[in-house]
Amino acid sequence: MCSMECFGDQYRGCGHYVRIYQTGITYDCNRPNCKLSAAHMHKTAKNCGCNMEFSDHRRVRNLFQTKCEACLEYEGGGSDEYGRRAGRHW
């Protein structure tokens, strides 16, 4: 699978990687079953079932020893705005 370079924050408390931005630099996997690769075997086919998504080539910008914001919000129950649905209860 071809990959695209991205920068993000690594949280050791929960193990999550939060992507901040992509640089646009791509890395070719040279596999024949990857549609994004230069070595793709179905060059003229319109509807082949080959992979069409980039994976993340992760670069760590910041390394935190805590959990990410989403995990802290989940553990704390979150606020009323996110913790329960607004509107009618059927």
Contacts in CASP RR format, 6 or more apart in sequence:
PFRMAT RR
TARGET T0000
AUTHOR 0000-0000-0000
METHOD contacts of the structure
MODEL  1
MCSMECFGDQYRGCGHYVRIYQTGITYDCNRPNCKLSAAHMHKTAKNCGC
NMEFSDHRRVRNLFQTKCEACLEYEGGGSDEYGRRAGRHW
1 29 0 8 1.000
1 31 0 8 1.000
1 34 0 8 1.000
1 51 0 8 1.000
1 53 0 8 1.000
1 54 0 8 1.000
1 55 0 8 1.000
2 26 0 8 1.000
2 27 0 8 1.000
2 28 0 8 1.000
2 29 0 8 1.000
2 34 0 8 1.000
2 36 0 8 1.000
2 37 0 8 1.000
2 54 0 8 1.000
2 55 0 8 1.000
3 26 0 8 1.000
3 27 0 8 1.000
3 29 0 8 1.000
3 54 0 8 1.000
3 55 0 8 1.000
3 56 0 8 1.000
3 57 0 8 1.000
4 22 0 8 1.000
4 23 0 8 1.000
4 24 0 8 1.000
4 25 0 8 1.000
4 26 0 8 1.000
4 27 0 8 1.000
4 54 0 8 1.000
4 55 0 8 1.000
4 56 0 8 1.000
4 57 0 8 1.000
5 22 0 8 1.000
5 23 0 8 1.000
5 24 0 8 1.000
5 25 0 8 1.000
5 26 0 8 1.000
5 27 0 8 1.000
5 57 0 8 1.000
5 59 0 8 1.000
6 19 0 8 1.000
6 20 0 8 1.000
6 21 0 8 1.000
6 22 0 8 1.000
6 23 0 8 1.000
6 56 0 8 1.000
6 57 0 8 1.000
6 58 0 8 1.000
6 59 0 8 1.000
7 19 0 8 1.000
7 20 0 8 1.000
7 21 0 8 1.000
7 22 0 8 1.000
7 23 0 8 1.000
7 59 0 8 1.000
7 60 0 8 1.000
7 61 0 8 1.000
8 17 0 8 1.000
8 18 0 8 1.000
8 19 0 8 1.000
8 20 0 8 1.000
8 21 0 8 1.000
8 58 0 8 1.000
8 59 0 8 1.000
8 60 0 8 1.000
8 61 0 8 1.000
8 62 0 8 1.000
9 17 0 8 1.000
9 18 0 8 1.000
9 20 0 8 1.000
9 60 0 8 1.000
9 61 0 8 1.000
9 62 0 8 1.000
9 63 0 8 1.000
9 64 0 8 1.000
9 68 0 8 1.000
10 16 0 8 1.000
10 17 0 8 1.000
10 60 0 8 1.000
10 62 0 8 1.000
10 63 0 8 1.000
10 64 0 8 1.000
11 17 0 8 1.000
11 18 0 8 1.000
11 64 0 8 1.000
11 66 0 8 1.000
11 67 0 8 1.000
11 68 0 8 1.000
11 71 0 8 1.000
12 63 0 8 1.000
12 64 0 8 1.000
12 65 0 8 1.000
12 66 0 8 1.000
13 64 0 8 1.000
13 65 0 8 1.000
13 66 0 8 1.000
13 67 0 8 1.000
13 71 0 8 1.000
14 67 0 8 1.000
14 68 0 8 1.000
14 71 0 8 1.000
15 68 0 8 1.000
16 67 0 8 1.000
16 68 0 8 1.000
16 70 0 8 1.000
16 71 0 8 1.000
17 56 0 8 1.000
17 58 0 8 1.000
17 60 0 8 1.000
18 68 0 8 1.000
19 56 0 8 1.000
19 58 0 8 1.000
20 61 0 8 1.000
25 57 0 8 1.000
26 36 0 8 1.000
26 54 0 8 1.000
27 57 0 8 1.000
28 36 0 8 1.000
28 37 0 8 1.000
28 38 0 8 1.000
28 39 0 8 1.000
29 37 0 8 1.000
30 37 0 8 1.000
30 38 0 8 1.000
30 39 0 8 1.000
31 37 0 8 1.000
31 39 0 8 1.000
32 39 0 8 1.000
32 40 0 8 1.000
32 41 0 8 1.000
33 40 0 8 1.000
33 41 0 8 1.000
33 50 0 8 1.000
33 51 0 8 1.000
34 40 0 8 1.000
34 50 0 8 1.000
34 51 0 8 1.000
35 42 0 8 1.000
35 48 0 8 1.000
35 49 0 8 1.000
35 50 0 8 1.000
35 51 0 8 1.000
35 52 0 8 1.000
36 51 0 8 1.000
36 52 0 8 1.000
36 53 0 8 1.000
36 54 0 8 1.000
40 50 0 8 1.000
42 48 0 8 1.000
42 50 0 8 1.000
66 72 0 8 1.000
67 75 0 8 1.000
73 82 0 8 1.000
77 83 0 8 1.000
END
